[in-house]
Amino acid sequence: MIPYRDENVTERAPVVTIAVIAANVLVWLFVQGAGATHLAADGSVTGLAASVCNLGLIPGELTLRVQPGTGFEMGGGLVCTMDAGRQWSHVLTSMFLHGSWMHIVFNMWFLWLFGNNIEDSMGRGRFVLFYLLGGVGAAAAQVLADPASPYPMVGASGAISAVMGAYVVLYPRVKVYTLVPIGFFLTSIALPAWVMLGYWILLQVLGGLGGSEGGVAFWAHIGGFLVGAATIRLFARSDYIARRRAAVWAPQRVGWSR
């Protein structure tokens, strides 16, 4: 299922959400080479492979469970080797890296679709803290699930999962319009947020229990979602929520209410 819009209007411009999307896109284009890896004549590597290796979060490196100098193949004959010491800053930098065009496009779309409403529920300053906390919680969950992993974790999806967890707590009944493939065709259906996001987190749990084949950090998604759902009440402002709910659930002019 691919959500493409919701019925949740916002009162304020989502400045932080737009800024985070812009930051991710700029990093993708100018730090990660828009998905390309470049090997210079002197042997130096820039672009996607270098950014993932040097700035991604490697659980085994953070927990010191992997010996320094241990390497793993990144394709094209490139090997990423573990550094000595914990790279705490990579918890943050990994949140702004992605592995492919599809990865960043879907992440930024989900952030735009749900992030503007969560930012609107708490204000800009609080949303910055909430987003970063969600990313840190997601990273912690993945590290705890696989502390000896030598593979870098990258992506904003952990923090975005926190946004989605917050959304389902605050606005469970808001309709989310979703594209659903039926055979060779796509159809659009309107689902309550709790159904659409509940289905999504169920897939993450099943993926996490089944292992991390395919390089998907399922436990980061689960951890971020739970952090967002658990902490949203601490960040959301009750006066903002009351005004928004009154606007969304007010009786419509045609005479029906929801």
C-alpha positions as a Markdown table, in Angstrom:
| # | Residue | x | y | z |
|---|---|---|---|---|
| 1 | Met | 0.0 | 0.0 | 0.0 |
| 2 | Ile | 1.3 | 3.5 | -0.9 |
| 3 | Pro | -0.4 | 6.4 | 0.9 |
| 4 | Tyr | -0.6 | 9.6 | -1.1 |
| 5 | Arg | -2.7 | 12.0 | 1.0 |
| 6 | Asp | -4.7 | 12.4 | 4.2 |
| 7 | Glu | -7.6 | 14.5 | 5.3 |
| 8 | Asn | -5.6 | 16.1 | 8.1 |
| 9 | Val | -5.2 | 19.8 | 7.4 |
| 10 | Thr | -2.5 | 21.9 | 9.1 |
| 11 | Glu | -2.6 | 25.3 | 10.6 |
| 12 | Arg | 1.0 | 26.3 | 10.2 |
| 13 | Ala | 3.6 | 25.9 | 7.5 |
| 14 | Pro | 5.7 | 22.7 | 8.1 |
| 15 | Val | 9.0 | 24.6 | 8.1 |
| 16 | Val | 11.0 | 21.9 | 10.0 |
| 17 | Thr | 9.6 | 19.1 | 7.9 |
| 18 | Ile | 10.5 | 20.9 | 4.7 |
| 19 | Ala | 14.0 | 21.7 | 6.1 |
| 20 | Val | 14.6 | 18.1 | 7.1 |
| 21 | Ile | 13.5 | 16.9 | 3.6 |
| 22 | Ala | 15.8 | 19.5 | 2.0 |
| 23 | Ala | 18.8 | 18.4 | 4.2 |
| 24 | Asn | 18.3 | 14.8 | 3.2 |
| 25 | Val | 18.1 | 15.7 | -0.5 |
| 26 | Leu | 21.2 | 17.9 | -0.3 |
| 27 | Val | 23.2 | 15.2 | 1.5 |
| 28 | Trp | 22.0 | 12.6 | -1.1 |
| 29 | Leu | 23.0 | 14.8 | -4.0 |
| 30 | Phe | 26.3 | 16.4 | -2.8 |
| 31 | Val | 27.6 | 14.0 | -0.2 |
| 32 | Gln | 26.4 | 10.7 | -1.6 |
| 33 | Gly | 26.8 | 11.6 | -5.2 |
| 34 | Ala | 23.1 | 11.0 | -6.0 |
| 35 | Gly | 23.8 | 7.2 | -5.6 |
| 36 | Ala | 27.0 | 7.0 | -7.6 |
| 37 | Thr | 30.4 | 5.9 | -6.3 |
| 38 | His | 33.5 | 7.5 | -7.7 |
| 39 | Leu | 37.0 | 5.9 | -7.6 |
| 40 | Ala | 39.8 | 8.4 | -8.2 |
| 41 | Ala | 43.2 | 7.6 | -9.7 |
| 42 | Asp | 44.8 | 7.9 | -6.3 |
| 43 | Gly | 42.5 | 5.2 | -5.0 |
| 44 | Ser | 40.3 | 7.5 | -2.9 |
| 45 | Val | 36.6 | 6.8 | -3.0 |
| 46 | Thr | 33.8 | 9.3 | -2.9 |
| 47 | Gly | 30.0 | 9.2 | -3.3 |
| 48 | Leu | 27.6 | 6.5 | -2.1 |
| 49 | Ala | 30.0 | 3.8 | -0.9 |
| 50 | Ala | 32.2 | 6.2 | 0.9 |
| 51 | Ser | 29.4 | 8.0 | 2.7 |
| 52 | Val | 27.7 | 4.7 | 3.8 |
| 53 | Cys | 31.0 | 3.3 | 5.1 |
| 54 | Asn | 32.3 | 6.5 | 6.7 |
| 55 | Leu | 29.1 | 8.0 | 8.1 |
| 56 | Gly | 26.7 | 5.1 | 8.4 |
| 57 | Leu | 26.0 | 3.5 | 11.8 |
| 58 | Ile | 27.7 | 0.1 | 12.2 |
| 59 | Pro | 26.3 | -1.7 | 15.3 |
| 60 | Gly | 29.4 | -3.8 | 15.8 |
| 61 | Glu | 31.6 | -0.8 | 15.6 |
| 62 | Leu | 29.5 | 1.1 | 18.2 |
| 63 | Thr | 29.4 | -1.8 | 20.6 |
| 64 | Leu | 33.1 | -2.8 | 20.0 |
| 65 | Arg | 31.8 | -6.3 | 19.1 |
| 66 | Val | 33.7 | -6.2 | 15.8 |
| 67 | Gln | 37.5 | -6.1 | 15.6 |
| 68 | Pro | 39.0 | -3.0 | 14.1 |
| 69 | Gly | 40.1 | -3.6 | 10.6 |
| 70 | Thr | 37.4 | -6.2 | 9.9 |
| 71 | Gly | 35.9 | -5.5 | 6.5 |
| 72 | Phe | 32.9 | -6.3 | 4.4 |
| 73 | Glu | 32.4 | -6.2 | 0.6 |
| 74 | Met | 30.4 | -3.2 | -0.7 |
| 75 | Gly | 30.5 | -4.3 | -4.4 |
| 76 | Gly | 32.8 | -3.2 | -7.2 |
| 77 | Gly | 35.8 | -4.6 | -5.3 |
| 78 | Leu | 35.4 | -2.0 | -2.5 |
| 79 | Val | 35.7 | -3.1 | 1.1 |
| 80 | Cys | 34.5 | -1.1 | 4.1 |
| 81 | Thr | 36.7 | -1.6 | 7.2 |
| 82 | Met | 35.8 | -1.0 | 10.8 |
| 83 | Asp | 37.5 | 1.8 | 12.7 |
| 84 | Ala | 38.8 | 1.6 | 16.2 |
| 85 | Gly | 36.6 | 3.2 | 18.9 |
| 86 | Arg | 32.9 | 4.0 | 19.1 |
| 87 | Gln | 31.6 | 6.3 | 16.4 |
| 88 | Trp | 28.8 | 8.0 | 18.4 |
| 89 | Ser | 28.4 | 10.8 | 15.8 |
| 90 | His | 27.2 | 8.2 | 13.3 |
| 91 | Val | 24.0 | 7.8 | 15.2 |
| 92 | Leu | 23.1 | 11.3 | 13.9 |
| 93 | Thr | 24.8 | 11.3 | 10.5 |
| 94 | Ser | 23.3 | 7.9 | 9.5 |
| 95 | Met | 19.8 | 9.6 | 9.8 |
| 96 | Phe | 20.5 | 11.7 | 6.8 |
| 97 | Leu | 22.0 | 9.1 | 4.5 |
| 98 | His | 20.2 | 6.7 | 2.1 |
| 99 | Gly | 21.1 | 3.7 | 0.0 |
| 100 | Ser | 19.2 | 4.3 | -3.3 |
| 101 | Trp | 16.9 | 6.7 | -5.1 |
| 102 | Met | 13.9 | 4.6 | -4.1 |
| 103 | His | 15.0 | 4.6 | -0.5 |
| 104 | Ile | 15.2 | 8.4 | -0.3 |
| 105 | Val | 12.1 | 9.1 | -2.4 |
| 106 | Phe | 9.8 | 6.8 | -0.3 |
| 107 | Asn | 11.3 | 8.1 | 3.0 |
| 108 | Met | 10.8 | 11.7 | 2.1 |
| 109 | Trp | 7.3 | 11.1 | 0.8 |
| 110 | Phe | 6.3 | 9.5 | 4.1 |
| 111 | Leu | 7.9 | 12.3 | 6.1 |
| 112 | Trp | 6.0 | 14.9 | 4.1 |
| 113 | Leu | 2.7 | 13.1 | 4.4 |
| 114 | Phe | 2.8 | 12.5 | 8.1 |
| 115 | Gly | 5.5 | 14.9 | 9.4 |
| 116 | Asn | 3.6 | 18.1 | 8.6 |
| 117 | Asn | 0.8 | 17.1 | 10.9 |
| 118 | Ile | 3.0 | 16.0 | 13.8 |
| 119 | Glu | 5.1 | 19.2 | 13.5 |
| 120 | Asp | 1.8 | 21.1 | 13.6 |
| 121 | Ser | 0.7 | 19.3 | 16.8 |
| 122 | Met | 3.7 | 20.4 | 18.8 |
| 123 | Gly | 5.4 | 23.4 | 17.1 |
| 124 | Arg | 8.7 | 23.6 | 15.4 |
| 125 | Gly | 11.2 | 23.5 | 18.2 |
| 126 | Arg | 9.6 | 20.5 | 19.9 |
| 127 | Phe | 9.4 | 18.7 | 16.5 |
| 128 | Val | 13.2 | 19.0 | 16.0 |
| 129 | Leu | 13.8 | 17.3 | 19.4 |
| 130 | Phe | 11.0 | 14.7 | 18.7 |
| 131 | Tyr | 12.4 | 13.8 | 15.3 |
| 132 | Leu | 16.0 | 13.4 | 16.6 |
| 133 | Leu | 14.8 | 11.4 | 19.6 |
| 134 | Gly | 12.9 | 9.1 | 17.3 |
| 135 | Gly | 16.0 | 8.5 | 15.2 |
| 136 | Val | 18.2 | 7.8 | 18.2 |
| 137 | Gly | 15.6 | 5.4 | 19.6 |
| 138 | Ala | 15.4 | 3.6 | 16.2 |
| 139 | Ala | 19.2 | 3.3 | 16.1 |
| 140 | Ala | 19.2 | 1.9 | 19.6 |
| 141 | Ala | 16.6 | -0.7 | 18.8 |
| 142 | Gln | 18.6 | -1.9 | 15.8 |
| 143 | Val | 21.9 | -2.0 | 17.7 |
| 144 | Leu | 20.2 | -4.0 | 20.5 |
| 145 | Ala | 18.7 | -6.4 | 18.0 |
| 146 | Asp | 22.0 | -7.1 | 16.2 |
| 147 | Pro | 24.9 | -5.7 | 18.3 |
| 148 | Ala | 27.6 | -7.5 | 16.4 |
| 149 | Ser | 26.5 | -6.5 | 12.9 |
| 150 | Pro | 29.3 | -5.2 | 10.7 |
| 151 | Tyr | 26.9 | -3.7 | 8.2 |
| 152 | Pro | 26.2 | 0.1 | 8.1 |
| 153 | Met | 22.7 | 1.3 | 8.9 |
| 154 | Val | 21.6 | 4.4 | 6.9 |
| 155 | Gly | 18.3 | 6.1 | 6.4 |
| 156 | Ala | 15.7 | 8.5 | 7.9 |
| 157 | Ser | 13.1 | 5.7 | 8.2 |
| 158 | Gly | 13.7 | 5.2 | 11.9 |
| 159 | Ala | 12.9 | 8.8 | 12.7 |
| 160 | Ile | 10.1 | 8.8 | 10.2 |
| 161 | Ser | 8.7 | 5.7 | 11.9 |
| 162 | Ala | 8.5 | 7.7 | 15.1 |
| 163 | Val | 6.5 | 10.3 | 13.3 |
| 164 | Met | 4.1 | 7.5 | 12.1 |
| 165 | Gly | 3.8 | 6.1 | 15.6 |
| 166 | Ala | 2.9 | 9.6 | 16.8 |
| 167 | Tyr | 0.4 | 10.0 | 14.0 |
| 168 | Val | -1.5 | 6.8 | 14.8 |
| 169 | Val | -1.8 | 7.9 | 18.5 |
| 170 | Leu | -3.0 | 11.4 | 17.8 |
| 171 | Tyr | -5.1 | 10.8 | 14.7 |
| 172 | Pro | -6.1 | 7.2 | 14.5 |
| 173 | Arg | -9.4 | 7.8 | 12.7 |
| 174 | Val | -8.2 | 10.3 | 10.1 |
| 175 | Lys | -8.6 | 8.9 | 6.6 |
| 176 | Val | -5.5 | 8.2 | 4.6 |
| 177 | Tyr | -5.9 | 7.7 | 0.9 |
| 178 | Thr | -3.8 | 4.8 | -0.3 |
| 179 | Leu | -2.9 | 3.2 | -3.6 |
| 180 | Val | -3.4 | -0.6 | -3.6 |
| 181 | Pro | -2.3 | -2.9 | -6.4 |
| 182 | Ile | -4.9 | -5.4 | -7.6 |
| 183 | Gly | -3.3 | -7.5 | -10.3 |
| 184 | Phe | -1.9 | -5.2 | -12.9 |
| 185 | Phe | -4.0 | -2.2 | -11.8 |
| 186 | Leu | -3.9 | 0.3 | -9.0 |
| 187 | Thr | -7.0 | 1.3 | -7.0 |
| 188 | Ser | -7.4 | 4.0 | -4.4 |
| 189 | Ile | -9.0 | 3.3 | -1.0 |
| 190 | Ala | -9.5 | 5.5 | 2.0 |
| 191 | Leu | -8.4 | 3.8 | 5.3 |
| 192 | Pro | -8.3 | 5.1 | 8.9 |
| 193 | Ala | -4.8 | 5.9 | 9.9 |
| 194 | Trp | -4.8 | 3.1 | 12.5 |
| 195 | Val | -5.5 | 0.5 | 9.8 |
| 196 | Met | -2.9 | 1.8 | 7.3 |
| 197 | Leu | -0.2 | 2.3 | 9.8 |
| 198 | Gly | -1.1 | -0.8 | 11.8 |
| 199 | Tyr | -0.7 | -2.8 | 8.6 |
| 200 | Trp | 2.7 | -1.2 | 8.0 |
| 201 | Ile | 4.1 | -1.9 | 11.5 |
| 202 | Leu | 2.8 | -5.5 | 11.3 |
| 203 | Leu | 4.9 | -5.9 | 8.2 |
| 204 | Gln | 8.0 | -4.6 | 10.1 |
| 205 | Val | 7.4 | -6.9 | 13.0 |
| 206 | Leu | 7.1 | -9.9 | 10.7 |
| 207 | Gly | 10.2 | -8.8 | 8.9 |
| 208 | Gly | 12.1 | -8.3 | 12.1 |
| 209 | Leu | 11.1 | -11.8 | 13.4 |
| 210 | Gly | 12.1 | -13.3 | 10.1 |
| 211 | Gly | 15.6 | -11.7 | 10.0 |
| 212 | Ser | 17.1 | -8.8 | 8.2 |
| 213 | Glu | 17.4 | -10.3 | 4.7 |
| 214 | Gly | 17.6 | -7.6 | 2.0 |
| 215 | Gly | 19.4 | -5.1 | 4.2 |
| 216 | Val | 16.2 | -3.7 | 5.8 |
| 217 | Ala | 16.6 | -2.5 | 9.4 |
| 218 | Phe | 13.2 | -3.7 | 10.6 |
| 219 | Trp | 14.0 | -3.3 | 14.3 |
| 220 | Ala | 15.0 | 0.4 | 13.7 |
| 221 | His | 11.5 | 0.9 | 12.2 |
| 222 | Ile | 9.9 | -0.9 | 15.1 |
| 223 | Gly | 11.9 | 1.0 | 17.7 |
| 224 | Gly | 11.3 | 4.4 | 16.1 |
| 225 | Phe | 7.5 | 3.6 | 15.9 |
| 226 | Leu | 7.3 | 2.7 | 19.5 |
| 227 | Val | 9.4 | 5.7 | 20.7 |
| 228 | Gly | 7.1 | 8.0 | 18.7 |
| 229 | Ala | 3.9 | 6.4 | 20.0 |
| 230 | Ala | 5.2 | 6.4 | 23.6 |
| 231 | Thr | 6.5 | 10.0 | 23.7 |
| 232 | Ile | 4.1 | 12.0 | 21.5 |
| 233 | Arg | 2.0 | 13.0 | 24.6 |
| 234 | Leu | 5.1 | 14.6 | 26.1 |
| 235 | Phe | 5.7 | 16.7 | 23.0 |
| 236 | Ala | 2.3 | 17.5 | 21.6 |
| 237 | Arg | 0.5 | 20.6 | 22.8 |
| 238 | Ser | -3.0 | 20.0 | 24.1 |
| 239 | Asp | -4.2 | 23.4 | 22.8 |
| 240 | Tyr | -2.9 | 22.7 | 19.3 |
| 241 | Ile | -4.5 | 19.3 | 19.3 |
| 242 | Ala | -7.9 | 20.6 | 20.5 |
| 243 | Arg | -8.0 | 23.1 | 17.7 |
| 244 | Arg | -6.9 | 20.6 | 15.0 |
| 245 | Arg | -9.4 | 17.9 | 16.1 |
| 246 | Ala | -12.2 | 20.5 | 16.2 |
| 247 | Ala | -11.4 | 21.4 | 12.6 |
| 248 | Val | -11.0 | 17.8 | 11.3 |
| 249 | Trp | -14.0 | 16.3 | 13.1 |
| 250 | Ala | -16.4 | 19.2 | 12.8 |
| 251 | Pro | -19.8 | 18.4 | 11.1 |
| 252 | Gln | -19.7 | 19.0 | 7.4 |
| 253 | Arg | -22.0 | 21.3 | 5.5 |
| 254 | Val | -23.7 | 18.4 | 3.8 |
| 255 | Gly | -25.2 | 17.4 | 7.2 |
| 256 | Trp | -23.1 | 14.4 | 8.3 |
| 257 | Ser | -20.5 | 14.1 | 11.0 |
| 258 | Arg | -17.6 | 11.7 | 11.6 |
